[in-house]
Amino acid sequence: MSQRALELLQARFPAEVLATSSHRGDEWARVRPGSVHEVSAWLKGEPALDMKLLADVTAADYLVFDEAKPLAPDDPERIEIVWHFASITTKQRLCLKARVAAGGSVPSVVDLYRTADWWERLVWDFYGVKFDGHPDLRRILTWESFDGHPLRKDYPFHRRQTLLPETDVKDLVRGPGPGPSDRHMPFSQRPGARRHVRSDSYD
């Protein structure tokens, strides 16, 4: 059924669709990076598709995909960003792809899909792809002073990062600490609840 979505996309954006594939129900289309927002808006608003669900946004680094012919570090098609769209009403799915250089950018779709907020931050954090128009594009799993993007193929896996001082975070699991009585005390701190752990102190 998703083949129909691919056909409609090609008919609507013949100049923006660069490549397509349909294999055993998995349809994808690669488009020009600058048209991502326009195409996404059409996928969501077109009644025949009604793709109001953005399942995820991810990426892949093709630097050494072919070991016999590795890409140059500044190759304009090195990083591939992937959007997975789906429709609950029409039961169709479509994978949208776009390729950019390392450190390149594509339009953000946060204004169309709220779920794109964290997904785009994740791709920025791990691959260094910028999303133009994102309201708060900052790292999400690494810290702001982290140097580099860890899922790029040329990131040195033995590299050491500057450690941050431990912050004082309220313990929501074990509560404010041990008290004079077991009443109202978290189970993990009750005598005998956890072997080899004193109930009157944190482990």
C-alpha positions as CSV (number, residue, x, y, z in Angstrom):
1,M,0.0,0.0,0.0
2,S,2.9,2.4,0.7
3,Q,3.9,2.1,-3.0
4,R,1.0,4.5,-3.7
5,A,2.6,7.0,-1.3
6,L,5.8,6.8,-3.2
7,E,4.0,7.3,-6.6
8,L,2.1,10.4,-5.3
9,L,5.4,11.9,-3.9
10,Q,7.2,11.5,-7.2
11,A,4.2,13.0,-9.1
12,R,4.0,16.0,-6.7
13,F,7.8,16.7,-6.4
14,P,9.4,15.4,-9.6
15,A,12.4,17.8,-9.4
16,E,13.0,17.3,-5.7
17,V,13.0,13.4,-5.6
18,L,16.5,12.2,-6.4
19,A,16.1,8.4,-5.9
20,T,13.4,5.9,-4.7
21,S,13.2,2.3,-3.8
22,S,10.4,-0.2,-3.0
23,H,11.4,-3.5,-1.6
24,R,9.0,-5.9,0.2
25,G,6.9,-3.1,1.6
26,D,9.7,-0.8,2.5
27,E,9.5,2.4,0.4
28,W,11.9,5.3,0.7
29,A,12.7,8.4,-1.3
30,R,15.8,10.5,-1.3
31,V,15.1,14.2,-1.7
32,R,17.1,17.4,-1.9
33,P,18.0,18.6,1.6
34,G,16.4,22.0,1.1
35,S,13.0,20.5,0.3
36,V,12.6,18.4,3.4
37,H,10.3,20.8,5.2
38,E,8.0,21.3,2.1
39,V,7.9,17.6,1.4
40,S,7.2,16.7,5.1
41,A,4.3,19.3,5.2
42,W,2.8,17.7,2.1
43,L,3.1,14.2,3.5
44,K,1.2,15.3,6.6
45,G,-1.4,17.4,4.9
46,E,-2.2,15.3,1.8
47,P,-5.5,13.6,2.5
48,A,-4.6,10.5,0.5
49,L,-1.5,10.0,2.8
50,D,-2.4,11.6,6.1
51,M,1.1,10.9,7.5
52,K,0.6,12.7,10.9
53,L,3.1,10.4,12.7
54,L,6.8,11.0,12.7
55,A,8.2,7.8,14.2
56,D,11.8,8.9,14.4
57,V,14.6,10.9,12.8
58,T,18.0,9.3,12.6
59,A,21.2,9.4,10.5
60,A,24.1,7.4,9.1
61,D,27.7,8.2,8.2
62,Y,28.7,6.8,4.9
63,L,32.4,7.8,5.2
64,V,33.7,4.2,5.0
65,F,30.5,2.4,3.8
66,D,32.5,1.1,0.9
67,E,36.0,0.3,2.3
68,A,37.4,0.0,-1.3
69,K,36.2,3.6,-2.1
70,P,35.9,5.6,1.1
71,L,34.4,9.1,0.9
72,A,36.4,12.2,1.5
73,P,35.7,13.7,5.0
74,D,34.1,16.8,3.3
75,D,32.1,14.8,0.8
76,P,28.7,16.7,0.2
77,E,26.8,13.4,0.6
78,R,28.6,11.9,3.5
79,I,25.8,12.1,6.2
80,E,22.4,10.7,5.4
81,I,19.4,11.9,7.5
82,V,16.4,9.6,7.7
83,W,12.8,10.5,8.6
84,H,10.3,7.7,9.2
85,F,6.7,8.8,8.5
86,A,3.5,6.8,9.0
87,S,-0.2,7.2,8.8
88,I,-2.6,5.6,11.3
89,T,-5.7,6.2,9.1
90,T,-4.3,5.0,5.7
91,K,-1.8,2.4,7.1
92,Q,0.9,3.7,4.9
93,R,4.6,4.3,5.7
94,L,7.3,6.2,4.0
95,C,11.0,6.7,4.7
96,L,12.4,10.1,3.6
97,K,16.1,10.6,3.2
98,A,18.5,13.5,2.5
99,R,22.3,13.6,2.3
100,V,24.5,16.5,3.5
101,A,28.1,17.1,4.2
102,A,29.5,16.6,7.7
103,G,28.4,19.7,9.6
104,G,25.7,20.4,7.0
105,S,22.2,21.5,7.6
106,V,18.6,20.6,6.7
107,P,15.3,22.4,7.5
108,S,13.7,21.5,10.9
109,V,10.3,20.0,10.9
110,V,9.5,20.7,14.6
111,D,6.8,23.1,13.6
112,L,5.1,20.2,11.8
113,Y,5.8,17.4,14.2
114,R,6.5,18.0,17.9
115,T,8.3,14.6,18.2
116,A,11.0,16.0,15.9
117,D,12.3,18.2,18.7
118,W,14.3,15.6,20.6
119,W,15.0,13.5,17.5
120,E,16.7,16.4,15.8
121,R,18.7,17.3,18.9
122,L,19.9,13.6,18.9
123,V,21.1,13.8,15.3
124,W,22.8,17.1,16.0
125,D,24.5,15.7,19.1
126,F,25.7,12.4,17.5
127,Y,26.4,13.5,13.9
128,G,26.7,17.3,13.9
129,V,23.9,17.9,11.4
130,K,22.2,21.3,12.0
131,F,18.5,21.7,11.7
132,D,17.6,25.2,10.5
133,G,14.7,26.7,12.4
134,H,14.9,24.4,15.4
135,P,13.8,26.3,18.5
136,D,16.4,24.9,20.9
137,L,19.1,23.0,19.1
138,R,21.5,21.8,21.8
139,R,23.0,18.5,22.8
140,I,20.7,16.0,24.4
141,L,22.8,13.0,25.6
142,T,26.3,14.5,25.8
143,W,27.2,17.7,27.6
144,E,27.5,21.1,25.9
145,S,31.3,21.1,26.2
146,F,31.6,17.7,24.6
147,D,34.1,18.0,21.7
148,G,33.0,16.3,18.5
149,H,30.1,14.0,17.5
150,P,30.6,10.4,18.7
151,L,28.7,8.5,15.9
152,R,30.8,9.9,13.1
153,K,33.0,7.2,11.6
154,D,36.1,9.3,12.0
155,Y,35.5,10.0,15.7
156,P,38.4,8.3,17.6
157,F,36.9,5.7,19.9
158,H,39.8,6.0,22.4
159,R,39.3,9.7,22.7
160,R,38.9,11.1,26.3
161,Q,36.6,14.0,27.1
162,T,36.9,16.5,29.8
163,L,34.9,15.2,32.8
164,L,32.3,17.4,34.5
165,P,32.0,17.8,38.3
166,E,29.3,15.8,39.8
167,T,26.1,17.8,40.4
168,D,23.9,17.6,43.5
169,V,20.8,15.9,42.2
170,K,17.9,15.1,44.5
171,D,17.5,11.4,45.1
172,L,13.9,10.6,44.0
173,V,14.2,6.9,44.6
174,R,15.7,6.6,48.1
175,G,14.2,9.7,49.5
176,P,15.9,12.3,51.8
177,G,18.0,9.7,53.7
178,P,17.7,7.2,56.5
179,G,15.5,8.2,59.5
180,P,15.0,6.9,63.0
181,S,12.2,4.5,62.0
182,D,11.5,2.2,59.0
183,R,8.1,3.9,58.6
184,H,7.9,6.0,55.5
185,M,11.4,4.8,54.6
186,P,12.1,3.7,51.0
187,F,12.2,-0.1,50.8
188,S,15.8,-0.1,49.6
189,Q,16.8,1.4,52.9
190,R,14.9,-0.8,55.2
191,P,17.0,-3.2,57.3
192,G,17.5,-6.5,55.4
193,A,15.9,-5.1,52.2
194,R,19.2,-5.0,50.3
195,R,21.9,-7.5,51.2
196,H,25.3,-6.2,52.1
197,V,24.0,-2.6,52.3
198,R,23.6,-0.8,55.6
199,S,20.1,0.6,55.9
200,D,21.4,3.7,57.8
201,S,23.6,5.0,55.0
202,Y,23.6,5.4,51.3
203,D,25.4,2.9,49.1
